[in-house]
Amino acid sequence: MTGEPSVPWWRHRAAVVLVAVTAVVAAAAIVIPSLLARPAPPADSARVDGPTVAVVRQDLTTTSNLDGMLGYGTPIPLTITATGTITWLPQAGRALDRNSLLMRINERPLVVFLGATPLYRPLDAPGLRGADVAMVASNLKALGMLRINDPEKAVTGSLLSSALRAWQRKVGLEPTGIIAPGDVQVLAAPSRVADVTARVGDAPGQSLTITGLTKTVVVDVSAARAGTISVDAAATVVLADGTEVAGRIARVATVVSQSEDTSSGPTVRITISLDDQAATGEIVSSPVSVRVAADTREGVLVVPIAALLALREGGYALQTPKGSLVAVTTGLFAGDLVEVSGEGVTEGLDVVTAR
């Protein structure tokens, strides 16, 4: 019988096997890459060896680093009301307090009184009252020359004149019992001679400048940043030699100024007081750096930044010594610490850290 030649039975079986193998290989080509693309599940049951830290609750504060200037403040010209010729002048740095010798004019001592009101008239008649009389009486009482309960109610008369004569004898003035403008120089507070611009032989006028007695640090910050700094906030002043001095924000100016560097925009002046004046030594004026508290979170949960574990899918977690992961939301970063929160994040929880 004629026709197509018959195919051996083993060839049919080989073809079936070949098709099956091809199908398996094709399926593997799809499944294997898919499996490799999946993230490896966390080893929740694998214990982790390494250093651990406990989650703690504390206040967390960030700081701003600023450039400032240490000194006694802006020198203020002092107008001398006495007239004549200067015959003696103080040196810069001299402290001026009640009854200090400010200068000599025509060899007559010009002495300091303290008060808010200058002596604007001669106190040369009985029965005079006013702020200037009260100022004189207050100084004489402070010096032990006048016994009076309330200087604000003082009146010129025999009691005040007697006290004036005793004071005049003590400082080397003619004991007339009368005081007039130019006999004393009234300062608002104890001060320091910053600079002497006159020479012996000159007329007094504005012959010197004064500052306060205490050193402070002034910092000019941008108006926007000033809003984050509050009075009485802690500050650390770093001197040129690296010495750190603790301080506080004493004043935040309410006037916005334009900086000499016009590119920096409007600025606000911040004044920082120092906890220890002696810590600055003999420095009169010097650039310093200042660290100021900028943002604070009170009573938050905190861990070292090194304890954060970045997740492949985004975000962060903490890892316990047993290997389990606890997802966290990060808050404020400050130095090497970070604020954390989330379900399962509790005070005292031990977590693994990189160091």
Sequence and secondary structure as in RCSB ss.txt:
>XXXX:A:sequence
MTGEPSVPWWRHRAAVVLVAVTAVVAAAAIVIPSLLARPAPPADSARVDGPTVAVVRQDLTTTSNLDGMLGYGTP
IPLTITATGTITWLPQAGRALDRNSLLMRINERPLVVFLGATPLYRPLDAPGLRGADVAMVASNLKALGMLRIND
PEKAVTGSLLSSALRAWQRKVGLEPTGIIAPGDVQVLAAPSRVADVTARVGDAPGQSLTITGLTKTVVVDVSAAR
AGTISVDAAATVVLADGTEVAGRIARVATVVSQSEDTSSGPTVRITISLDDQAATGEIVSSPVSVRVAADTREGV
LVVPIAALLALREGGYALQTPKGSLVAVTTGLFAGDLVEVSGEGVTEGLDVVTAR
>XXXX:A:secstr
  SS    HHHHHHHHHHHHHHHHHHHHHHHHHHHHHS     TTS   S EEE EEEEEEEEEEEEEEEES   
EEE     S EEE   TT EE TT EEEEETTEEEEEEE SS   S B STT  SHHHHHHHHHHHHTTS   S 
GGG   SHHHHHHHHHHHHHHT    S B TTSEEEESS EEEEEE   TTS  SS EEEE SS EEEEEEEHHH
HTT  TT EEEEE TTS EEEEEEEEE SS EE SSGGG EEEEEEEEES GGGGTT SSEEEEEEEEEEEEEEE
EEEEGGG EE TTSSEEEE TTS EEEEEEEEEETTEEEEE TT  TT EEE   
